[in-house]
Amino acid sequence: MPPPEKNLTETGQKTRPNSRFTRNPDDHLVYVKTHQESPSQLHHNQYLDGVIGKQNSHQLKIVEEASIVSLPSSEVGMLSNPSGNFEGTPGTRRKKDVGWKHCEMLRNEKRVQIKCNYCAKLFKGGGIHRFKEHLAGRNSSGVRICTRVPSDVRVLMLQHLSPIVAWQRKRRKSREEKLHNAHSLPRSEDLNMFADHSDDVNTSLEAAAGCNSAEVNSDFLLDEEGTSNENLGKRKSRGSKTTSTIAAAAAHDADPLMAMGLEKADSAIHMTMGRFLYDIGASLDALDSSFFQPLIDAVFSGRSGVAAPSHQDFRGRILKSLVQEVKSDIEQYKTRWAKTGCSLLVEEWDSGSGITLLNFLVYCSKGTVFLKSVDASNLIYSTDGLYELLKQMVEEVGAGNVLQVITNGGDHYVASGKKLMDTFPSLYWAPCAARCIDQILEDFGKLEWINAVLEQAKSVTRFVYNNSAVLNLMRKYTSGSDIVRRGATHSATNFTALKQMTDFKLNLQTMVTSQEWMDCPYSKQPGGLSMVNVTSNQSFWSSCISIIRLTNPLLQVLGTVSSEKRAAMGYILSGIYRAKESIKRELVKREDYMVYWNILDHRWEQHWKTPLHAAGFFLNPKFFYSIEEDMHNKFLSRMFDCIERLVPGTEVQDKIVKELNLYKNAEGDLGRKMAIRARDTLLPADWWSTYGGACPNLARLAIRILSQTCSSIGCSHNHIHLERVYRTRNCLQHQRLSDLVFVQYNLRLRQMVDGNKKQIPEDPVSFDDISIIEDWITQNGDELYLEDNGSSDWMSLVPPSVNMMPLVPSTDESEDVATGFDDFEIFNGLKEV
């Protein structure tokens, strides 16, 4: 506690009517309130408090700086209260620090200024430390970097500043240890108490403790303009004893408060680092690199003393905090599970080395969360073993919350799914729609004429993406765009890339007829000649357009079922309808389009048997009111199946059946003009929530069905080390790695929901992307490196740039329903169920 303050009236000084200024025994200027003040006076006095605290902190900073660079006490006094005219000062007063050799000290009346010998910038405050930051290129506290300083001087200044930074870190660590050992810490309300009792607490301590960022950015304590109160000059005569007393007293009383602020600030920084490093799957051994702390210093150049978290921090407290953060998020999701229902997703992952993992995720309208990963290598083909595992997970999530369990469509999953439905009569098993669409696209790609066109297109892209000069020329003619784009899966990439290349047909034709191409040595090579032949072949481009018309609707369905932006259940059946309709329209003759319909129906057979898909179509007002009356009966039976299975009480079932007539006839609020307009604008679940008040039981069931997904595909597994969890034989390390995967996977899923990932142009040659797109950019074995001759000069590549072309395919354009659903032949698959 600071010693009692002197009453200014005792010293004979003049005072204001309601307040007084005084000095405490440590020579700090303080403002003391004598009785109740008006609001305006209080505001003015608080401003004075801030000014005085800043002046006291200024001297404290000078004392600390002097202790680092070993300045004599006389020089400390000179810096804290300079005086004299604008003139050079004796060189003997600046001989201790190396920084003085590179500047000139000038006096201007009562202000000392430092002039840089290289750029002539004048510093009106901050001392030699701030000037050295100017030379070192450290943009701390807004100091401008010197652009004319020689490189050897810049390196020298950095070397001299590094001990200061280390000292700041050491002092901060000492304060944290004091804080940890204390019996009790001041809470936020205690800090407010300090602010409310200005009579008992020294104002200078308020300046130090009330601003938690003071230690994080120590330059905050400096007077940016270098001005000082005239009375502060008297401290010069007191010598180093007085100044050291001030520093000791302030540090002793402010340590717990400032350490608490520093710990809170650094904790937030470390958590942010943790989220990033866990998300990208960085090896924690990288934290031991000697370049890690310089990275932190560069990123946080505006804040001095920010220490990099250690390897143990990331393995310990940071990981622990993020595990708790993710678990807290999942608890919030659970409330949505009970309200709108959820889908249990089972994702199979094969390591390629004999380990088969099952990842369990839960989807709801709020988003998807990852629960756990299980090594299923010994039970994956056992119906009973797989069933027991699925049963356990359903019970963990809550049987009353789960509407469906989505897995692969393999026979062992089908058998396990049937047993699961027998055990839990209130849920469905369903195969993954995304994998089914991928298999359909794969089968399309195996057709002879489609495969031939794909190989021709790949011959062009392989040549372009293996020669730097050709790639640069291509990007010049496409305004920085690439002619290859990856899709959601390997099979989808074939048709996504083909569509991208077709979009730039004219650009490629212009390129291969240009003078630049004629002058390019690669145009005379076999690959270049083949490229000219392909891009000039009109039959090739006509075939590309036909393939795109056949497959693009399926790509849109794949985007719909994989989307995290909206639930797919109300859209999946309409997407399949549009795909079959497009095929029929393109090929016209039944014997032609039935080839593709048979492929689609064969793969989609299990989905035709899933009542949830038909119910989702039936309950989506955008589609329901656009189909003919006779078509209703095809879906009504599937709707009844869902009512009987998902609604346990017979009384509620009967109410829902009665309310179906209100829905069919658009009665009550369902027939309002607003509701009619909203059929095309609101998501179906939101539409029922808004206008379904007249049929609450049906609306409740509709919201639960329409809030579900159709896909079990989670997120990208790049750098998620699932296999490592089951390779370790140490129990502690196994649990730590499991928690790491738990955090990492959920951070990826969170990005998918939030949409925070920037839309940037993807380089097809990127290492992370090459696995799914390698057929389009890697040479065959007999072609590899045969045409090098400088073509692999990656340093000369022009990177792809942002342009007006879409970077990713749209996933929300699959419902052009203007033509309605009036083709009975398309829904023949429903007759078989």
ABEGO torsion letter per residue (X at the ends): XBBBBBBAAAAGBBBBAABBBBBBAAGBBBBBBABBBBAAAAAAAAAAAAAAAAAAAAAAAAAAAAAAAGBBAAAAAAAABBBEBBBBBBAAAAAABAAAAABBBBBBEABBBBBBAAAGBBBABGEAAAAAAAAAGBBBGGBBBBAABBAAAAAAAAAAAAAAAAAAAAAAAAAAAAAAABABBBBAAAAAAAAABAAABBAAAAAAAABAAAAABAAAABBAAGBBBAAAAAAAAAEAAAAAAAAAAAAAAAAAAAAAAAAAAAAAAAAAAAAAAAAAGBBAAAAABAAAAAAAAAAAAABBGBBBBBAAAAABAAAAAAAAAAAAAAAAAAAAAAAAEBBBBBBBBBAGAGBBBBBBBBBBAAEBBBABBBBAAAAAABAAAAAAAAAAAAAAAEAAABABBBBBABAAAAAAAAAAAAABAABBBBBBAAAAAAAAAAAAAABAAAAAAAAAAAAAAAAAAABAAAAAAAAAAAGGBBABBBBABAAAAAAAAAAAAAAAAAAAAAAAABAAAAABAAAABAAAAAAAAAAABAAAAAAAAAAAAAAAAAAAAAAAAABAABBAAAAAAAAAAAAAAAAAAAAGBAAAAAAAAAAAAAAAAAAAABAAAAAAAAABAAAAAABBAAAAAAAAAAAAAAAAAABABAAAAAAAAAAAAAAAAGBEAAABAAAAAAAAABBAAAAAAAAAAABAAAAAAAAAAAABBABABBBBABGBBAAAAAABABAAAAAAAAAAAAAAAAAAAAAAAAGABBBBBBBAABAAAAAAAAAAABBBAAABGAABGGAABAAABBBBBBBABBABBBAAAABBAAAEBABAAAAAAAAAX
